Amino acid sequence: MADSPETRPSLLVRLGLPRDDRAWEEFVELYGPLVRRLARRSGLQETDADDLAQDVFRAVAGAIDRWDPDPSRGSFRAWLSRISRNLIVNLIAARRRHPAGTGAGGTDMVAMLHAQPSSDEDSALFDLEYRRRLFALAADRVRGTVRGATWQAFWRTGVEGQDARAVAEALGLSPGAVYVARSRVMARLRREIEAIEGDG
């Protein structure tokens, strides 16, 4: 996988088409958790993060036709990150101006506003979260296609970092079988990530 994988262009084109519900489902499945996590890390409560994600997707829907895929202007994820960050800052600033009941506004809101990460930090966080989300989607898809022991051999050695000999003993496999299982699952994960990102 490349250092900074890109959102596949065909999905972005499909987002601009009227009534392509499947494109929006894919988009929300991939980016919804990222936007919500960014909002939660900015201090918003879970329900506010969900509302913010809807606002972000509404903003994307209204602006996707104007998004310029020129690499010199930045990636799609950087653009989406800026939209998310701007809406988070706007929400926090609005709450500061118009506190809703006790406990909202005041110094807590001012502190949240000042604690917002820079756009560079947001972009790096968004890229990291995107990679995590890609892995999670691919892992969910691949896990059901391999035997349980094969998945466990991969997970324990490749993700949890356990010693291959200990895993082999626990699973009743040879160390060589553990290495082969890990290699096969990793290859499937790479193909699945390419399929999620690519057109195929």
Backbone as numpy.savetxt, mean C-alpha at the origin, in Angstrom:
# Nx Ny Nz CAx CAy CAz Cx Cy Cz
12.00 -7.53 -8.46 11.15 -6.35 -8.46 12.04 -5.12 -8.46
11.64 -4.10 -9.20 12.41 -2.87 -9.29 12.40 -2.15 -7.96
13.36 -1.22 -7.79 13.44 -0.47 -6.55 12.17 0.31 -6.27
11.59 0.91 -7.30 10.37 1.69 -7.12 9.36 1.28 -8.18
8.61 0.21 -7.92 7.66 -0.25 -8.92 6.61 0.80 -9.20
6.15 0.82 -10.43 5.17 1.82 -10.84 3.79 1.20 -10.95
2.80 2.03 -10.74 1.42 1.61 -10.96 1.25 1.38 -12.45
0.63 0.28 -12.81 0.57 -0.04 -14.23 -0.28 0.99 -14.98
0.24 1.44 -16.11 -0.44 2.49 -16.88 -1.85 2.10 -17.30
-2.08 0.83 -17.62 -3.41 0.44 -18.08 -4.46 0.65 -17.00
-4.09 0.45 -15.74 -5.04 0.69 -14.65 -5.37 2.17 -14.57
-4.37 3.01 -14.73 -4.59 4.46 -14.66 -5.49 4.92 -15.80
-5.29 4.36 -16.99 -6.16 4.71 -18.12 -7.59 4.27 -17.84
-7.73 3.05 -17.32 -9.07 2.52 -17.04 -9.79 3.33 -15.96
-9.04 3.93 -15.03 -9.69 4.76 -14.00 -10.40 5.95 -14.63
-9.89 6.42 -15.75 -10.50 7.55 -16.43 -11.70 7.19 -17.29
-11.94 5.90 -17.48 -13.08 5.48 -18.29 -14.35 5.49 -17.46
-15.45 5.90 -18.05 -16.70 5.88 -17.29 -17.14 4.44 -17.01
-17.56 4.22 -15.80 -18.19 2.95 -15.40 -17.26 1.74 -15.42
-15.96 1.92 -15.26 -15.07 0.76 -15.16 -14.92 0.43 -13.68
-15.94 -0.23 -13.15 -15.98 -0.54 -11.72 -14.84 -1.46 -11.31
-14.46 -2.38 -12.18 -13.38 -3.32 -11.84 -12.06 -2.57 -11.64
-11.80 -1.56 -12.45 -10.57 -0.78 -12.29 -10.55 -0.09 -10.93
-11.69 0.47 -10.53 -11.75 1.14 -9.23 -11.64 0.15 -8.09
-12.20 -1.05 -8.26 -12.05 -2.08 -7.22 -10.58 -2.44 -7.04
-9.87 -2.63 -8.15 -8.43 -2.94 -8.08 -7.67 -1.80 -7.43
-8.00 -0.58 -7.83 -7.31 0.59 -7.32 -7.52 0.73 -5.81
-8.76 0.59 -5.37 -9.07 0.72 -3.94 -8.44 -0.43 -3.16
-8.43 -1.63 -3.73 -7.81 -2.77 -3.05 -6.31 -2.54 -2.84
-5.67 -1.94 -3.83 -4.24 -1.71 -3.75 -3.90 -0.49 -2.90
-4.62 0.61 -3.10 -4.24 1.87 -2.47 -5.04 2.24 -1.22
-6.20 1.64 -1.03 -7.00 1.97 0.15 -6.24 1.80 1.46
-5.62 0.63 1.67 -4.86 0.46 2.92 -3.70 1.45 3.07
-3.09 1.84 1.96 -1.98 2.79 2.03 -2.46 4.16 2.49
-3.55 4.62 1.89 -4.08 5.94 2.24 -4.55 5.94 3.70
-5.26 4.88 4.10 -5.74 4.82 5.48 -4.57 4.76 6.47
-3.53 4.01 6.15 -2.38 3.91 7.05 -1.67 5.26 7.16
-1.54 5.97 6.06 -0.93 7.30 6.09 -1.76 8.23 6.97
-3.07 8.15 6.85 -3.95 8.99 7.67 -3.83 8.63 9.15
-3.78 7.34 9.45 -3.65 6.90 10.85 -2.31 7.35 11.43
-1.25 7.26 10.63 0.06 7.71 11.11 0.11 9.21 11.31
-0.81 9.90 10.69 -0.88 11.36 10.85 -1.73 11.74 12.05
-2.24 10.74 12.76 -2.98 11.02 13.98 -4.48 10.95 13.86
-5.00 10.60 12.69 -6.45 10.52 12.54 -6.97 9.20 13.11
-8.20 9.25 13.60 -8.85 8.04 14.10 -9.26 7.18 12.91
-9.58 5.92 13.19 -9.89 4.97 12.12 -11.04 5.42 11.23
-12.12 5.89 11.83 -13.27 6.32 11.01 -12.91 7.55 10.18
-12.11 8.45 10.75 -11.66 9.62 9.99 -10.74 9.19 8.84
-9.91 8.19 9.09 -9.02 7.68 8.04 -9.83 7.07 6.90
-10.90 6.34 7.25 -11.78 5.77 6.22 -12.45 6.88 5.40
-12.94 7.91 6.09 -13.56 9.04 5.39 -12.55 9.75 4.50
-11.34 9.92 5.01 -10.30 10.58 4.23 -9.98 9.77 2.97
-9.92 8.45 3.10 -9.64 7.60 1.93 -10.71 7.83 0.86
-11.97 7.91 1.28 -13.04 8.19 0.31 -12.83 9.54 -0.36
-12.43 10.54 0.43 -12.17 11.87 -0.14 -11.01 11.83 -1.13
-9.98 11.06 -0.80 -8.83 10.93 -1.70 -9.27 10.29 -3.01
-10.05 9.22 -2.93 -10.48 8.53 -4.15 -11.41 9.42 -4.97
-12.23 10.21 -4.29 -13.09 11.16 -5.00 -12.24 12.20 -5.73
-11.18 12.68 -5.06 -10.29 13.66 -5.69 -9.56 13.04 -6.88
-9.12 11.80 -6.74 -8.46 11.11 -7.85 -9.43 10.96 -9.02
-10.66 10.56 -8.73 -11.65 10.39 -9.79 -11.88 11.69 -10.55
-11.85 12.81 -9.82 -12.07 14.10 -10.47 -10.86 14.63 -11.21
-9.68 14.11 -10.91 -8.46 14.67 -11.49 -7.67 13.69 -12.35
-8.08 12.43 -12.42 -7.28 11.43 -13.12 -7.09 11.79 -14.59
-8.06 12.44 -15.20 -7.93 12.83 -16.61 -6.84 13.87 -16.81
-6.53 14.62 -15.76 -5.52 15.67 -15.86 -4.14 15.22 -15.38
-4.05 13.99 -14.85 -2.75 13.52 -14.37 -1.82 13.31 -15.56
-0.61 13.84 -15.44 0.37 13.77 -16.51 1.41 12.71 -16.18
1.50 11.64 -16.99 2.43 10.56 -16.69 3.89 10.89 -17.02
4.23 12.14 -17.15 5.60 12.55 -17.45 6.50 12.23 -16.25
7.50 11.34 -16.44 8.37 10.95 -15.31 9.08 12.12 -14.65
9.33 13.18 -15.39 10.02 14.33 -14.79 9.12 15.04 -13.77
7.82 14.79 -13.84 6.88 15.41 -12.89 6.61 14.50 -11.70
7.16 13.30 -11.71 6.98 12.39 -10.58 6.07 11.24 -10.92
6.07 10.26 -10.05 5.29 9.05 -10.27 3.83 9.26 -9.87
3.00 8.33 -10.27 1.60 8.37 -9.87 1.48 8.28 -8.36
2.27 7.40 -7.74 2.19 7.26 -6.29 2.58 8.54 -5.58
3.56 9.27 -6.12 3.94 10.55 -5.51 2.78 11.53 -5.62
2.09 11.52 -6.76 0.93 12.39 -6.96 -0.18 12.01 -5.97
-0.44 10.73 -5.85 -1.46 10.25 -4.92 -1.07 10.58 -3.48
0.19 10.45 -3.16 0.68 10.79 -1.83 0.46 12.28 -1.53
0.72 13.13 -2.53 0.50 14.58 -2.34 -0.98 14.87 -2.10
-1.84 14.23 -2.88 -3.28 14.43 -2.69 -3.66 14.02 -1.27
-3.19 12.86 -0.85 -3.51 12.36 0.50 -3.00 13.31 1.56
-1.76 13.71 1.43 -1.16 14.61 2.43 -1.91 15.93 2.48
-2.22 16.50 1.32 -2.94 17.77 1.30 -4.31 17.66 1.97
-5.01 16.57 1.72 -6.32 16.39 2.34 -6.20 16.17 3.85
-5.15 15.48 4.28 -4.92 15.29 5.72 -4.66 16.64 6.38
-3.76 17.42 5.79 -3.45 18.74 6.36 -4.69 19.62 6.36
-5.46 19.59 5.27 -6.69 20.39 5.21 -7.67 19.98 6.31
-7.82 18.68 6.52 -8.73 18.19 7.55 -8.28 18.64 8.94
-7.01 18.49 9.22 -6.49 18.88 10.53 -6.61 20.39 10.73
-6.32 21.16 9.68 -6.43 22.62 9.78 -7.89 23.03 9.98
-8.82 22.38 9.29 -10.24 22.69 9.44 -10.70 22.39 10.86
-10.23 21.31 11.41 -10.61 20.97 12.79 -10.03 21.97 13.78
-8.88 22.48 13.44 -8.27 23.48 14.32 -9.11 24.76 14.30
-9.58 25.13 13.11 -10.40 26.35 12.98 -11.80 26.16 13.56
-12.34 24.94 13.42 -13.72 24.67 13.84 -13.76 23.40 14.69
-13.30 23.49 15.93 -13.30 22.29 16.78 -14.72 21.76 16.98
-14.84 20.44 16.97 -16.14 19.79 17.14 -16.24 19.21 18.53
-16.76 19.96 19.47 -16.94 19.45 20.83 -15.65 19.50 21.62
-15.70 18.92 22.78 -14.53 18.93 23.65 -13.50 17.93 23.18
-12.27 18.24 23.43 -11.19 17.33 23.08 -10.66 17.53 21.68
-11.42 18.17 20.80 -10.94 18.42 19.44 -10.38 19.83 19.39
-9.45 20.04 18.51 -8.89 21.37 18.35 -7.85 21.65 19.40
-7.64 22.93 19.65 -6.69 23.33 20.68 -5.29 22.87 20.37
-4.52 22.67 21.43 -3.11 22.36 21.26 -2.89 20.98 20.65
-3.81 20.03 20.88 -3.64 18.71 20.28 -3.67 18.80 18.76
-4.60 19.55 18.21 -4.69 19.70 16.76 -3.50 20.47 16.21
-3.07 21.49 16.91 -1.90 22.25 16.47 -0.69 21.32 16.43
-0.53 20.50 17.45 0.60 19.57 17.49 0.51 18.57 16.34
-0.70 18.07 16.05 -0.87 17.14 14.92 -0.50 17.81 13.61
-0.91 19.06 13.44 -0.62 19.78 12.21 0.88 19.97 12.03
1.55 20.33 13.10 3.01 20.53 13.02 3.76 19.21 12.89
3.16 18.12 13.32 3.83 16.82 13.27 3.71 16.14 11.90
3.01 16.77 10.96 2.85 16.15 9.65 4.20 16.02 8.96
4.46 14.84 8.40 5.75 14.65 7.72 5.83 15.49 6.45
7.05 15.72 6.01 7.25 16.46 4.76 6.77 15.60 3.60
6.59 16.22 2.45 6.12 15.46 1.29 7.13 14.40 0.87
8.45 14.65 1.06 9.45 13.63 0.75 9.30 12.43 1.68
9.06 12.69 2.96 8.84 11.60 3.90 7.57 10.83 3.54
6.52 11.57 3.15 5.28 10.92 2.73 5.50 10.03 1.52
6.26 10.52 0.53 6.51 9.73 -0.67 7.27 8.46 -0.33
8.27 8.57 0.52 9.04 7.39 0.92 8.14 6.41 1.69
7.32 6.94 2.57 6.39 6.10 3.33 5.39 5.44 2.38
4.88 6.20 1.43 3.91 5.67 0.48 4.54 4.55 -0.35
5.79 4.74 -0.79 6.48 3.69 -1.55 6.65 2.43 -0.71
7.06 2.61 0.54 7.23 1.46 1.42 5.90 0.74 1.64
4.85 1.50 1.91 3.54 0.90 2.12 3.03 0.22 0.85
3.33 0.80 -0.30 2.93 0.20 -1.57 3.60 -1.17 -1.73
4.88 -1.22 -1.46 5.60 -2.50 -1.58 5.04 -3.53 -0.60
4.73 -3.10 0.61 4.13 -4.01 1.59 2.78 -4.52 1.10
1.99 -3.62 0.54 0.67 -4.00 0.06 0.78 -4.96 -1.12
1.72 -4.70 -2.03 1.94 -5.62 -3.14 2.30 -7.01 -2.63
3.20 -7.06 -1.66 3.60 -8.35 -1.11 2.40 -9.05 -0.47
1.61 -8.30 0.30 0.46 -8.91 0.97 -0.55 -9.46 -0.04
-0.83 -8.70 -1.09 -1.76 -9.18 -2.12 -1.21 -10.43 -2.81
0.07 -10.37 -3.18 0.68 -11.52 -3.85 0.72 -12.73 -2.93
1.07 -12.52 -1.67 1.14 -13.62 -0.71 -0.23 -14.26 -0.52
-1.28 -13.45 -0.44 -2.63 -14.00 -0.31 -2.98 -14.89 -1.49
-2.57 -14.46 -2.67 -2.90 -15.23 -3.88 -2.06 -16.50 -4.00
-0.79 -16.41 -3.66 0.12 -17.56 -3.83 -0.10 -18.61 -2.75
-0.39 -18.18 -1.55 -0.50 -19.11 -0.42 -1.48 -20.25 -0.70
-2.58 -19.95 -1.34 -3.57 -20.98 -1.62 -3.19 -21.92 -2.76
-2.08 -21.64 -3.43 -1.69 -22.47 -4.57 -0.57 -23.46 -4.24
-0.07 -23.41 -3.01 1.03 -24.31 -2.62 0.62 -25.12 -1.39
1.31 -26.23 -1.19 1.05 -27.05 -0.01 1.39 -26.27 1.25
0.75 -26.64 2.34 0.98 -25.96 3.62 2.43 -25.99 4.06
3.08 -27.15 3.92 4.48 -27.27 4.34 5.39 -26.40 3.47
5.05 -26.30 2.20 5.84 -25.45 1.29 5.74 -24.00 1.71
4.50 -23.56 1.99 4.31 -22.18 2.43 5.03 -21.92 3.75
4.91 -22.84 4.69 5.56 -22.68 5.99 7.08 -22.62 5.85
7.63 -23.45 4.97 9.08 -23.43 4.74 9.51 -22.06 4.23
8.75 -21.52 3.28 9.05 -20.17 2.77 8.89 -19.13 3.87
7.74 -19.13 4.52 7.41 -18.07 5.48 8.40 -18.04 6.64
8.66 -19.21 7.18 9.54 -19.26 8.35 10.97 -18.86 8.03
11.46 -19.26 6.86 12.86 -18.92 6.52 12.97 -17.58 5.81
12.05 -17.29 4.91 12.15 -16.08 4.10 11.61 -14.83 4.76
10.58 -14.98 5.58 9.96 -13.81 6.20 10.36 -13.69 7.67
10.26 -14.79 8.39 10.59 -14.74 9.82 12.08 -14.89 10.09
12.84 -15.34 9.09 14.29 -15.45 9.24 14.76 -16.61 10.10
13.93 -17.64 10.23 14.33 -18.80 11.03 15.38 -19.62 10.27
16.15 -20.36 11.03 17.18 -21.22 10.47 16.54 -22.35 9.66
17.07 -22.59 8.47 16.50 -23.60 7.57 16.54 -25.00 8.18
17.59 -25.31 8.92 17.68 -26.65 9.53 16.59 -26.85 10.59
16.36 -25.83 11.39 15.33 -25.92 12.43 13.94 -26.03 11.79
13.72 -25.28 10.73 12.43 -25.34 10.03 12.26 -26.71 9.39
13.32 -27.21 8.78 13.26 -28.53 8.15 12.88 -29.60 9.17
13.52 -29.53 10.32 13.22 -30.51 11.38 11.77 -30.39 11.85
11.31 -29.16 12.04 9.94 -28.95 12.52 8.90 -29.41 11.50
9.21 -29.28 10.22 8.25 -29.65 9.17 8.45 -31.07 8.65
9.48 -31.75 9.14 9.75 -33.11 8.67 10.28 -33.14 7.25
11.05 -32.12 6.88 11.64 -32.03 5.55 13.16 -32.01 5.66
13.82 -32.20 4.54 15.26 -32.03 4.52 15.56 -30.54 4.37
16.74 -30.09 4.81 17.09 -28.67 4.61 17.05 -28.29 3.12
17.46 -29.20 2.25 17.41 -28.92 0.81 15.98 -28.68 0.34
15.03 -29.46 0.86 13.63 -29.29 0.48 13.10 -27.93 0.95
13.58 -27.47 2.10 13.18 -26.16 2.60 13.68 -25.06 1.66
14.95 -25.17 1.24 15.51 -24.17 0.31 14.76 -24.17 -1.02
14.44 -25.35 -1.52 13.71 -25.46 -2.79 12.31 -24.85 -2.63
11.64 -25.17 -1.53 10.30 -24.62 -1.30 10.34 -23.10 -1.24
11.30 -22.57 -0.51 11.42 -21.11 -0.40 11.66 -20.49 -1.77
12.54 -21.09 -2.54 12.86 -20.57 -3.86 11.64 -20.59 -4.78
10.88 -21.67 -4.75 9.70 -21.78 -5.61 8.63 -20.77 -5.22
8.41 -20.61 -3.93 7.40 -19.64 -3.49 7.84 -18.23 -3.85
9.11 -17.93 -3.67 9.60 -16.59 -4.02 9.43 -16.32 -5.51
9.68 -17.32 -6.34 9.50 -17.15 -7.79 8.03 -16.89 -8.11
7.13 -17.61 -7.46 5.70 -17.39 -7.68 5.28 -16.00 -7.21
5.83 -15.58 -6.08 5.51 -14.24 -5.57 5.97 -13.17 -6.56
7.17 -13.33 -7.10 7.66 -12.35 -8.09 6.73 -12.28 -9.29
6.32 -13.45 -9.80 5.42 -13.48 -10.95 4.07 -12.83 -10.61
3.59 -13.10 -9.42 2.30 -12.54 -9.02 2.39 -11.02 -8.88
3.48 -10.53 -8.32 3.67 -9.08 -8.19 3.76 -8.45 -9.58
4.47 -9.10 -10.49 4.53 -8.59 -11.86 3.15 -8.57 -12.49
2.34 -9.58 -12.21 0.98 -9.63 -12.76 0.12 -8.51 -12.17
0.28 -8.25 -10.88 -0.50 -7.18 -10.25 -0.09 -5.83 -10.83
1.21 -5.64 -11.01 1.70 -4.35 -11.52 1.59 -4.22 -13.03
1.74 -5.34 -13.72 1.75 -5.29 -15.18 0.38 -5.50 -15.76
0.37 -5.72 -17.01 -0.90 -5.94 -17.69 -1.26 -7.40 -17.75
-0.41 -8.27 -17.25 -0.69 -9.67 -17.42 -0.80 -10.39 -16.19
